[in-house]
Amino acid sequence: MNLKIIQLGTMHLKDCMDIDQKSLNGIWTQSQWEKELTHPKRICLGIIEMETKKILGICSAWLVIDEIQITFIAVHPLYQRRGLGKFLLSDIIKRSKSLQTNSIYLEVKNNNEQAKAFYKSMGFKTVGIRSNFYKDGSDALVLNKETNKKS
């Protein structure tokens, strides 16, 4: 596969909603996606397969002062377990350094063992918990990765 990370825009709305629905059961509404794709303080990236022009994975994050808050990351179910999540997250980490942010935060469902192991492998550490965070009442772990450490 010939893959590239691109900046997503409103022309990718349908792809974002499709991946959201298929991978995470549609956690965001169309209006939430529209805002995410157009807001100037958002980073919305996608992995595109260059030959088919198909979006295979997406990552959205907020730039807040000197931090990045990852709000969404998912890979289309047909393309999971192929390193695409790592490709996306590595790009966000790289951008964090160039944007001179000091840390990256995200939430992960407390019982999502695969995701927790993945984030740990990427250098994230648990720094807190958000009770009753998800629609089903599950708790979220707050994870953090320090970037651009001050000496």
C-alpha positions as CSV (number, residue, x, y, z in Angstrom):
1,M,0.0,0.0,0.0
2,N,1.2,3.5,-0.9
3,L,0.1,5.6,2.1
4,K,0.3,9.3,2.9
5,I,-0.9,11.4,5.8
6,I,-3.0,14.4,4.7
7,Q,-4.8,17.3,6.3
8,L,-8.5,16.5,6.3
9,G,-11.2,19.1,5.3
10,T,-14.9,19.2,4.8
11,M,-14.6,17.2,1.6
12,H,-13.7,14.2,3.9
13,L,-16.8,14.6,6.1
14,K,-18.4,11.4,4.7
15,D,-15.2,9.4,5.2
16,C,-14.8,10.6,8.8
17,M,-18.3,9.7,9.7
18,D,-18.0,6.3,8.0
19,I,-14.8,5.4,9.9
20,D,-16.3,6.8,13.1
21,Q,-19.4,4.7,12.7
22,K,-17.6,1.5,11.6
23,S,-14.8,1.6,14.2
24,L,-16.4,3.4,17.2
25,N,-20.1,3.1,16.6
26,G,-20.5,6.8,15.7
27,I,-19.4,8.7,18.7
28,W,-19.7,12.1,17.0
29,T,-22.5,13.7,15.1
30,Q,-22.3,15.3,11.6
31,S,-22.2,18.8,13.1
32,Q,-19.4,17.8,15.5
33,W,-17.4,16.5,12.5
34,E,-18.1,19.6,10.5
35,K,-16.8,21.8,13.4
36,E,-13.7,19.5,13.9
37,L,-12.8,19.7,10.2
38,T,-13.1,23.5,9.9
39,H,-12.0,24.9,13.3
40,P,-8.5,26.6,13.0
41,K,-7.3,25.2,16.3
42,R,-8.0,21.6,15.3
43,I,-5.6,19.2,13.7
44,C,-7.4,16.7,11.5
45,L,-5.3,14.1,9.8
46,G,-6.1,11.1,7.6
47,I,-4.2,8.3,6.1
48,I,-5.0,8.0,2.4
49,E,-4.2,5.1,0.2
50,M,-2.7,7.0,-2.8
51,E,-3.9,4.6,-5.5
52,T,-7.5,4.3,-4.5
53,K,-7.7,7.7,-2.7
54,K,-9.5,5.9,0.2
55,I,-9.2,7.3,3.7
56,L,-8.1,4.4,6.0
57,G,-7.6,6.1,9.3
58,I,-8.2,9.5,11.0
59,C,-6.9,11.4,13.9
60,S,-8.3,14.6,15.3
61,A,-6.8,16.8,18.0
62,W,-7.1,20.2,19.6
63,L,-4.2,22.6,20.0
64,V,-4.6,24.2,23.4
65,I,-1.8,26.6,24.3
66,D,1.2,24.3,24.8
67,E,-0.7,21.0,24.7
68,I,-2.3,18.7,22.1
69,Q,-5.5,16.9,23.2
70,I,-6.3,14.0,20.9
71,T,-10.0,13.8,20.6
72,F,-10.4,11.0,18.1
73,I,-8.2,8.3,16.5
74,A,-9.5,5.3,14.6
75,V,-8.6,3.1,11.7
76,H,-11.2,1.5,9.4
77,P,-11.9,-2.0,10.7
78,L,-10.7,-3.7,7.4
79,Y,-7.3,-2.1,7.9
80,Q,-6.7,-2.4,11.6
81,R,-3.6,-4.3,13.0
82,R,-1.4,-3.1,10.1
83,G,0.4,-0.3,11.9
84,L,-1.8,2.5,10.6
85,G,-2.7,3.8,14.1
86,K,1.0,3.9,14.9
87,F,1.6,5.8,11.7
88,L,-1.1,8.4,12.6
89,L,0.0,8.8,16.3
90,S,3.7,9.1,15.3
91,D,2.8,11.9,13.0
92,I,0.9,13.7,15.8
93,I,3.9,13.3,18.1
94,K,6.2,14.7,15.4
95,R,3.8,17.6,14.8
96,S,3.7,18.2,18.6
97,K,7.5,18.7,18.6
98,S,7.4,21.1,15.6
99,L,4.5,23.1,17.2
100,Q,6.6,23.2,20.4
101,T,3.9,21.8,22.6
102,N,4.9,20.2,25.9
103,S,2.6,17.3,26.0
104,I,-0.1,15.3,24.4
105,Y,-3.2,14.1,26.2
106,L,-6.0,11.6,25.3
107,E,-8.6,9.5,26.9
108,V,-9.0,5.7,26.5
109,K,-11.8,3.5,27.8
110,N,-10.7,1.8,31.0
111,N,-11.4,-1.7,29.8
112,N,-9.9,-1.3,26.3
113,E,-6.8,-3.4,26.9
114,Q,-5.5,-3.4,23.3
115,A,-5.7,0.4,23.1
116,K,-4.1,0.8,26.5
117,A,-1.2,-1.4,25.4
118,F,-0.8,0.4,22.2
119,Y,-0.6,3.8,23.8
120,K,1.8,2.5,26.4
121,S,4.0,1.2,23.6
122,M,4.0,4.8,22.2
123,G,5.2,6.3,25.5
124,F,1.9,7.4,27.0
125,K,1.4,7.1,30.8
126,T,-1.8,7.1,32.8
127,V,-2.1,10.4,34.7
128,G,-5.8,10.4,35.8
129,I,-9.3,9.0,35.4
130,R,-12.6,10.5,34.2
131,S,-15.5,8.7,35.9
132,N,-18.6,7.9,33.8
133,F,-16.9,9.4,30.7
134,Y,-18.5,7.3,28.0
135,K,-22.1,7.0,26.9
136,D,-22.3,3.5,28.4
137,G,-21.0,4.8,31.8
138,S,-17.5,3.4,31.5
139,D,-14.6,5.3,32.9
140,A,-11.8,6.8,30.8
141,L,-8.1,6.8,31.7
142,V,-6.4,10.1,31.0
143,L,-3.1,9.4,29.3
144,N,-0.2,11.8,28.7
145,K,3.0,11.8,26.7
146,E,5.6,14.6,27.4
147,T,7.1,16.2,24.4
148,N,9.8,18.9,24.1
149,K,10.8,18.4,27.7
150,K,12.3,21.5,29.3
151,S,15.7,21.1,30.7
